[in-house]
Amino acid sequence: MTKQAIRKQYKAIRNAIPIEARAAKSAAISRAVMSSAIYAEADWLYAFLSFGSEAETRGIIEDALARGKHVAVPVTGANGAMEFVVLTSFDELAENAYGVPEPVNGEAVFPSGAEKVLMLAPGLVFGRDGFRVGYGKGFYDRYLCRVREANPQWREVFTCIGIGFEEQLADTVLHDAYDIALDGVWTDKSLNSFEHI
């Protein structure tokens, strides 16, 4: 099965989850994240802003801001690059060309290696082998590659965990040489952690 077919299949699976069930599942994921040691120890939260039928991240972001953590969210450029910019309020957002909320203005940040970062990554399907299939733009793989190149010991201070529903889990997913494995996947039922954690 091609990645395009996988995307179509799992997007349909996610879209088929009733709205009420998605809300309950999102709440369960948020509780799991916010009660974890990984989250408690993080100085920075790099989190995607949910859209469509994705697991909702707003509650996690609001909690991080309330706890005094630094929060950064992704902004994508026309050149295919993704940067993370500081978010201090949901009033700063507007939809981009893909319909995804992004800060209108914000200071771009990049992991320094001096502070612990927890990144929450979106996806359409997550493999128990650590790989994910996203929307096909390669934003997260290229960003994680940049983080890895900037700091050879990046796994010690940078943790990237996928966020999705249990229905989005698969044993393995098709991946290429340039795809970078996640450290784990949080669903509404479990944290699937891999060898890096």
C-alpha positions as CSV (number, residue, x, y, z in Angstrom):
1,M,0.0,0.0,0.0
2,T,1.4,3.4,-0.9
3,K,1.6,6.3,1.6
4,Q,-1.1,8.1,-0.3
5,A,-3.4,5.1,0.1
6,I,-2.5,4.9,3.8
7,R,-3.3,8.6,4.3
8,K,-6.7,8.2,2.7
9,Q,-7.5,5.1,4.7
10,Y,-6.5,6.5,8.1
11,K,-8.0,9.9,7.5
12,A,-11.3,8.2,6.8
13,I,-10.9,6.1,10.0
14,R,-10.2,9.2,12.1
15,N,-13.1,11.2,10.5
16,A,-15.5,8.4,11.2
17,I,-15.0,8.7,15.0
18,P,-18.1,10.6,16.3
19,I,-17.5,14.1,17.5
20,E,-18.4,13.3,21.1
21,A,-16.1,10.3,21.1
22,R,-13.3,12.4,19.7
23,A,-13.8,15.0,22.5
24,A,-13.7,12.3,25.1
25,K,-10.6,10.6,23.6
26,S,-8.9,14.0,23.3
27,A,-9.6,14.7,27.0
28,A,-8.1,11.3,27.9
29,I,-4.9,12.1,25.9
30,S,-4.6,15.5,27.5
31,R,-4.9,14.0,31.0
32,A,-2.2,11.5,30.2
33,V,0.2,14.1,28.8
34,M,-0.3,16.6,31.6
35,S,0.2,13.9,34.3
36,S,3.4,12.6,32.8
37,A,6.9,13.1,34.1
38,I,8.1,13.9,30.5
39,Y,5.7,16.9,30.4
40,A,6.4,18.0,34.0
41,E,10.2,18.1,33.3
42,A,9.9,20.0,30.0
43,D,10.9,23.6,29.9
44,W,9.4,24.0,26.5
45,L,6.3,22.6,24.9
46,Y,6.4,22.5,21.1
47,A,2.8,21.6,20.1
48,F,0.7,21.5,17.0
49,L,-2.6,23.4,16.9
50,S,-5.3,20.9,16.1
51,F,-7.6,21.2,13.1
52,G,-10.2,19.0,11.5
53,S,-10.6,15.7,13.2
54,E,-7.2,15.7,14.9
55,A,-6.8,15.0,18.6
56,E,-7.4,18.3,20.4
57,T,-4.2,19.9,21.9
58,R,-5.7,23.2,23.1
59,G,-6.2,22.0,26.7
60,I,-2.5,20.9,26.9
61,I,-1.3,24.2,25.6
62,E,-3.4,26.2,28.0
63,D,-2.2,24.1,30.9
64,A,1.4,24.6,29.8
65,L,1.0,28.3,29.7
66,A,-0.7,28.3,33.1
67,R,2.2,26.4,34.5
68,G,4.6,28.9,33.2
69,K,6.2,26.7,30.5
70,H,7.4,28.2,27.3
71,V,5.1,27.2,24.4
72,A,5.9,27.3,20.7
73,V,3.7,26.3,17.8
74,P,4.5,25.6,14.1
75,V,4.3,28.0,11.2
76,T,4.8,26.8,7.7
77,G,6.3,28.8,4.9
78,A,5.7,28.7,1.1
79,N,9.2,27.3,0.7
80,G,8.3,24.1,2.6
81,A,10.1,25.0,5.8
82,M,8.4,24.8,9.2
83,E,9.5,27.0,12.1
84,F,8.2,27.1,15.7
85,V,7.2,30.5,17.1
86,V,6.4,31.5,20.7
87,L,2.7,31.4,21.6
88,T,1.5,33.3,24.6
89,S,-2.3,33.6,23.8
90,F,-4.8,32.0,21.5
91,D,-5.9,35.5,20.5
92,E,-2.7,35.6,18.3
93,L,-4.0,33.0,15.8
94,A,-5.3,33.1,12.2
95,E,-5.8,30.3,9.7
96,N,-3.1,29.6,7.1
97,A,-3.5,28.5,3.5
98,Y,-4.2,24.9,4.7
99,G,-6.9,26.0,7.2
100,V,-4.5,25.4,10.1
101,P,-4.4,28.0,12.9
102,E,-1.0,29.8,13.2
103,P,0.3,32.8,15.1
104,V,0.0,36.0,13.1
105,N,3.2,37.3,14.7
106,G,5.7,35.6,17.0
107,E,9.3,35.1,17.7
108,A,10.9,32.1,16.0
109,V,12.7,29.7,18.4
110,F,14.9,26.7,17.9
111,P,15.9,24.1,20.5
112,S,19.2,25.3,22.1
113,G,20.1,22.0,23.7
114,A,20.2,23.7,27.1
115,E,16.6,23.2,28.0
116,K,14.3,20.2,27.8
117,V,11.8,20.2,25.0
118,L,8.7,18.1,24.6
119,M,7.3,18.2,21.0
120,L,3.8,16.9,20.2
121,A,3.6,15.8,16.6
122,P,0.4,15.2,14.6
123,G,-0.1,12.4,12.1
124,L,-2.6,10.3,10.3
125,V,-1.2,6.9,11.4
126,F,1.4,6.0,13.9
127,G,3.3,2.7,13.9
128,R,4.3,0.8,17.0
129,D,7.8,0.8,15.3
130,G,8.1,4.5,16.0
131,F,7.3,5.9,12.5
132,R,4.4,8.0,11.5
133,V,2.7,9.0,8.3
134,G,1.6,12.6,8.2
135,Y,0.0,14.7,5.5
136,G,2.8,14.3,3.0
137,K,4.6,17.7,3.2
138,G,7.5,16.4,5.2
139,F,7.5,19.4,7.6
140,Y,8.2,17.4,10.8
141,D,10.8,15.0,9.3
142,R,12.8,18.0,8.0
143,Y,12.5,19.9,11.2
144,L,13.6,16.9,13.3
145,C,16.5,16.4,10.9
146,R,17.6,20.0,11.6
147,V,17.3,19.4,15.4
148,R,19.4,16.3,15.1
149,E,22.1,17.9,13.0
150,A,22.3,20.9,15.4
151,N,22.8,18.7,18.5
152,P,24.2,15.1,18.2
153,Q,22.9,14.4,21.8
154,W,19.5,15.8,21.0
155,R,17.5,12.8,22.3
156,E,18.8,13.7,25.8
157,V,16.9,17.0,25.9
158,F,14.4,16.7,23.0
159,T,11.5,14.3,23.1
160,C,9.1,14.0,20.2
161,I,5.8,12.1,20.8
162,G,3.0,11.6,18.4
163,I,-0.6,12.4,19.5
164,G,-3.5,10.5,18.0
165,F,-6.4,8.2,18.7
166,E,-6.1,4.5,19.3
167,E,-7.7,3.9,16.0
168,Q,-4.7,5.6,14.3
169,L,-2.2,3.0,15.6
170,A,-0.7,0.3,13.3
171,D,2.0,-2.3,14.0
172,T,4.2,-0.8,11.3
173,V,3.9,2.0,8.8
174,L,5.6,2.5,5.4
175,H,8.7,4.7,5.9
176,D,11.6,6.0,3.9
177,A,15.3,6.5,4.8
178,Y,14.7,10.2,5.5
179,D,11.8,9.6,8.0
180,I,12.8,10.0,11.6
181,A,11.3,7.8,14.3
182,L,9.3,9.3,17.2
183,D,10.1,8.7,20.8
184,G,6.6,7.6,21.5
185,V,2.9,7.8,20.7
186,W,0.2,8.9,23.1
187,T,-3.3,7.7,22.4
188,D,-6.5,7.8,24.4
189,K,-5.6,4.4,25.8
190,S,-1.8,4.1,26.0
191,L,1.6,5.6,25.7
192,N,3.6,3.5,23.3
193,S,7.2,4.4,24.1
194,F,10.2,3.4,22.0
195,E,13.8,2.7,22.8
196,H,14.8,6.4,23.0
197,I,12.7,7.1,26.2
